[in-house]
Amino acid sequence: MNSDEKLLEDLREMVAEVLEVEPDELTDTGDFVEDYEADSLRAIEILARIDKQYKIEIPQTELPELRNLKAVHAALTRHAPQG
């Protein structure tokens, strides 16, 4: 497993905990709102946990785009310090 796959799996566990589902139920493209009944507070909690765990701040203006695990992973990668 490379570091990118490890990051995705770590995110899957974190997001699944926030959404109160099992990690294996959380697909990469499953919509948090439509498929997992997440509300805006859960989305904010996901952002807060990313900030705390990875020391990366994803602007709340991107919140509407973070609708699935793949989008969260992409945002985390995009905002990660390079190097």
C-alpha positions in Angstrom: 0.0 0.0 0.0 1.5 3.3 -1.0 1.2 6.5 1.0 -1.7 7.8 -1.1 -3.7 4.6 -0.6 -2.9 4.7 3.2 -4.2 8.3 3.3 -7.4 7.3 1.6 -7.9 4.4 4.0 -7.2 6.7 7.0 -9.7 9.2 5.7 -12.2 6.4 5.1 -12.0 5.4 8.8 -12.3 9.0 10.0 -15.2 10.0 7.7 -17.0 6.7 8.5 -16.8 7.4 12.2 -18.2 10.9 11.7 -21.0 9.5 9.5 -21.6 6.6 11.9 -21.2 3.9 9.3 -18.8 1.1 9.0 -15.6 1.9 6.9 -16.4 -0.9 4.4 -19.8 0.7 3.8 -18.2 4.0 2.8 -17.4 4.0 -1.0 -15.0 6.4 -2.6 -17.9 8.1 -4.6 -20.9 7.6 -2.3 -22.5 11.0 -1.7 -22.3 11.9 2.0 -25.8 13.6 2.0 -27.7 11.4 -0.4 -26.2 8.0 0.5 -25.2 8.5 4.1 -27.7 11.2 5.3 -25.0 13.6 6.5 -25.9 17.1 7.5 -23.8 20.3 7.4 -22.7 19.8 11.0 -21.1 16.4 10.0 -19.4 18.0 7.1 -17.9 20.7 9.4 -16.8 18.0 11.8 -15.0 16.2 9.0 -13.2 19.4 8.1 -12.3 20.0 11.8 -10.9 16.5 12.2 -8.8 16.9 9.0 -7.5 20.2 10.4 -6.6 18.6 13.7 -5.1 15.3 12.4 -3.3 16.5 9.4 -2.6 20.2 10.4 -4.2 21.2 7.1 -6.9 23.8 6.8 -9.4 23.3 4.0 -11.4 26.5 3.5 -15.1 26.2 4.5 -15.9 27.7 1.1 -15.0 24.3 -0.4 -17.5 22.5 1.8 -20.2 22.1 -0.8 -17.7 20.3 -3.1 -16.7 17.8 -0.4 -19.6 15.4 -1.1 -17.7 12.1 -1.2 -14.5 10.5 0.0 -12.7 11.0 -3.3 -13.4 14.8 -3.1 -12.2 15.0 0.5 -9.0 13.1 -0.4 -8.4 15.4 -3.4 -8.9 18.5 -1.3 -6.6 17.2 1.4 -3.9 16.5 -1.2 -4.4 19.9 -2.8 -4.0 21.8 0.4 -1.2 19.6 1.8 2.2 21.4 2.1 4.4 20.4 -0.8 7.8 18.9 -0.1 
